[in-house]
Amino acid sequence: LCPACARIADKYPASVLRIHGPVLQKHRAEILALVLNEEKAEAAERPLGRIMDICDRTDEVEIAVTDMPLARRIVSALSAAYGGRARFEYDTDHYFLAASWSRDS
């Protein structure tokens, strides 16, 4: 298996991105479309960057991905499109990134 396929099989993401805030309620469909478009663009450049799972909850969307660059790319695209705040927490010992993006209004 390739590294991305192994992570998917093991259900062990390299990054988890949480999107939340009132802007999510107002623009949920557009935000999810942006996320999927960024995955498609990333796949053209780096095929190991894939979305493993999208958990769409009432107050947040949680996205598990197979690598860190895709999570950073998605956050960058959200920030460029909507502004807001991004937060990144790296665990270099376990090669893991916890990222979040939100905008209050």
C-alpha positions, 0 to 999 in steps of 0.5 A: 500500500502507498502511505496514503492508502495505509493511513486510510486502511489504519484509520490514522490521519496525519491531520484533522481540520475543524471548521466552525463558527457562524460563517459555517452555518451561512456558507456550509455548501460553499465551504464544503465545495471549496474543501473538495475542490482543494483536494482535487487540486492537491491530488493533481500535484501530490496524489498522497494528499487525500481526504479520509473522512468528513464528519459534518456536525451541526456546529462544525465540520471535521475533516481527516486527511492523509497528510499535512500539506492538504490540511494547510492548503484547505485552511489557506483557501478558506482564509483567502476566501472568507478571512477568519482565524486559523490555528495549527498545532503540530505534533512532530513526534507523531507526524500529526497536525491539528488545524482549525479555522473559524470566522465569527460572522 
